[in-house]
Amino acid sequence: MNANTRDELLVRLDERTLAIKEKVDSNSDKLDQHNGDIQALKQWQAKLTGAFCILAAVVVFFQAEIAEAVTHVFGG
């Protein structure tokens, strides 16, 4: 490979690198939006998980009373 061919390849590589950088920069707004959506979903998931844990604890704590109420309502 001579110096001329090497320089030509380096110029092509620089052009491709710049093109890739422009594509990444143009998609960064979309990525930011998706990251925000994912964070909102994670927060919603954490709230639901906490609510179900509290509900499960209440059900376990009042299990006998709930069973008695169900028996009374449906007869048995």
Secondary structure as GFF3:
##gff-version 3
##sequence-region A 1 76
A	DSSP	alpha_helix	3	61	.	.	.	ID=ss1
A	DSSP	alpha_helix	63	74	.	.	.	ID=ss2
###
